[in-house]
Amino acid sequence: MMYLMVVVGGAGYFLGPIVGAAVGVVLPEWLRDVPGVANWYLPMFGAAVVVLMVWLPDGLLSIPDRIRAKRAAREASAVRTATAQKIGAAT
């Protein structure tokens, strides 16, 4: 469970294990209190962890880095498109 907390938070980040521990403790307890889910909270917690690892393999703290990378890629694409249009208009 401790290794899971490190991976969920983000092993390459200073606060990753702390965030992972918060999620690893709070999420199962929260799922246990949801009406109609009391018997299914462990499988649902496991599914949530699997989904998290598929979409965020570097942990929860990688979200800002992923957003910055997408923004940079979008800006670079816009610059390439503008440059290509200028070159096309010049010829």
Backbone hydrogen bonds, N-H to C=O, Kabsch-Sander energy under -0.5 kcal/mol:
donor,donor_aa,acceptor,acceptor_aa,energy
5,M,1,M,-1.9
6,V,2,M,-1.8
7,V,3,Y,-2.3
8,V,4,L,-2.8
9,G,5,M,-2.0
10,G,6,V,-2.2
13,Y,10,G,-1.5
16,G,13,Y,-0.7
19,V,15,L,-2.5
20,G,16,G,-2.9
21,A,17,P,-2.3
22,A,18,I,-2.1
23,V,19,V,-2.4
24,G,20,G,-3.0
25,V,21,A,-1.5
26,V,22,A,-2.7
27,L,23,V,-2.0
29,E,25,V,-1.1
30,W,26,V,-2.9
31,L,27,L,-2.7
32,R,28,P,-2.0
33,D,29,E,-1.1
33,D,30,W,-0.6
34,V,30,W,-0.6
34,V,31,L,-0.7
37,V,34,V,-1.9
40,W,37,V,-1.5
41,Y,37,V,-0.6
41,Y,38,A,-0.5
44,M,40,W,-2.2
45,F,41,Y,-2.3
46,G,42,L,-2.6
47,A,43,P,-2.4
48,A,44,M,-2.3
49,V,45,F,-2.2
50,V,46,G,-2.3
51,V,47,A,-2.7
52,L,48,A,-2.3
53,M,49,V,-2.4
54,V,50,V,-1.8
55,W,51,V,-2.4
56,L,52,L,-2.8
59,G,56,L,-2.0
60,L,8,V,-2.7
61,L,9,G,-2.2
62,S,59,G,-1.4
63,I,60,L,-1.6
66,R,62,S,-2.4
67,I,63,I,-2.3
68,R,64,P,-2.5
69,A,65,D,-2.3
70,K,66,R,-2.2
71,R,67,I,-2.5
72,A,68,R,-2.6
73,A,69,A,-2.4
74,R,70,K,-2.5
75,E,71,R,-2.4
76,A,72,A,-2.5
77,S,73,A,-2.3
78,A,74,R,-2.1
79,V,75,E,-2.1
80,R,76,A,-2.4
81,T,77,S,-2.5
82,A,78,A,-2.4
83,T,79,V,-2.5
84,A,80,R,-2.6
85,Q,81,T,-2.2
86,K,82,A,-2.1
87,I,83,T,-2.5
88,G,84,A,-2.5
89,A,85,Q,-2.1
90,A,86,K,-1.7
91,T,87,I,-1.1
